[in-house]
Amino acid sequence: MTKQKKFLLQENEIPTQWYNIQADMVNKPMPPLNPATHEPLVAEDLAHIFNMECSKQELDQTHAWIDIPEEVLDKYKFYRSTPLVRAYELEKALDTPAHIYFKNESTNPLGSHKINSALPQCYYCKKEGVTNVTTETGAGQWGAALSYAAKIFGLEAAVYQVKISLQQKPYRSFIMRTFGATVEGSPSMSTRAGKDIITKDPTHPGSLGTAISEAIELATTTPNCKYTLGSVLNHVGLHQTVIGLEAEKQMAMAGEYPDTVIACFGGGSNFGGIAFPFMRHTLNEGKHTEFIAAEPNSCPKLTRGKFEYDFGDEAGYTPLLPMYTLGHDFKPANIHAGGLRYHGAGMIISQLIKDGYMHGVDIPQLETFKAGMLFAQTEGIIPAPESSHAIAATIREALKCKLTGEKKVILFNLSGHGLLDMVAYDSYINGDLTNYNVTDEEIAHYLEDVPKV
Ligand SMILES: *Cc1c(COP(=O)(O)O)cnc(C)c1O
């Protein structure tokens, strides 16, 4: 019998509800705070920036299951289910007894998991009568997904892309503009926040923090315009649970249950998306599964950051969020995994890490490219540099199994493909990439600017 490599669901097996882990958490995430008064926020406060439905989802700690609107489900069916794949060739190359599976979120036309949340965010905006949306993007995956989702739901999109990413990798800005969005490098001179940042530091390369400030400012000063965020927030992680809910059914088709679940970590949406549905069996039935979030060692908020209330953006426009943070004005090194260059971690995951349910590992850039190369040369898929962090963490675990002989079942999320990151691969092959280390002094310095609550 040939070994089954790929597991797919029928259209009628695609999940019709998202899983809201907040309902099952023992210690609920602490509330976001108004930065001026330090009062806990209610949904109406968030709706100043976001659409009302997402504002409610953000703070919902009671409903474990939330219906996916039919209009969103119809669009999910354009590209879902995504394949669950057994990485036989990678297992063979590593000579490991571990069984390695990956959920392939790179197969949709936008190339990453981000479309799973872009669709519902734009749908809710449209339904509530919003006409324009703004957002930030790093390497451009979120911006591309949002630009497409905005177009199909009839909204105008304005995207602030981290300036250094826009310069190094212009292709995704062309994709966004092909979908009809306007794109500007951040920091820009088009907002007060951008001008302030440029005045202080004329060569500021931009960060997700600066781009978020500019997008929020535009949203709050433009009529009928809402801001959308591609990661970090609870409602984004909620939408991404479609990944793990599908994977759970597909793992059952393979006759296995993961011992270890791994994903790369920027703000936590693809990690939460694959982890939360499995975590519910840990929370509700005491199942033992290890959850590993793989972050760059140059942006190590999970492994070396502090659990504090901090801003989600550089200028301090967002509510104060309880999270593992490196400080909201942390300037991450120019690693090629642009989607992981963010100073903070989502609130749910921060609480779960604090409570010991999951943990982070930090990985140097060169190790991630070595892992990405091996994955490409075995499984035939060129991974996004972000996703290569998950692959590197998976390889570490699989090699541990080789030493101990354990037949662990490892599941990781392939959050996106790297076909627009080939310059980075070329640099790696030429030996031009380096690792970046952050000193304790640097981290302590940026943490000084965290507001005192
Ligand atoms: C944005 C992005 C990430 C990081 O964001 P999370 O919210 O942590 O998932 C990881 N991989 C890819 C391909 C991305 O586009």
The ligand as an ORCA input file, in Angstrom:
! r2SCAN-3c Opt
* xyz 0 1
  C       2.292     37.749      8.892
  C       2.926     36.441      8.764
  C       3.420     35.763      9.886
  C       3.428     36.334     11.281
  O       2.208     36.726     11.803
  P       1.433     35.922     12.917
  O       0.272     36.775     13.243
  O       2.340     35.709     14.074
  O       1.007     34.648     12.292
  C       3.973     34.521      9.693
  N       4.052     33.959      8.482
  C       3.588     34.583      7.375
  C       3.737     33.913      6.057
  C       3.007     35.843      7.485
  O       2.535     36.448      6.408
*
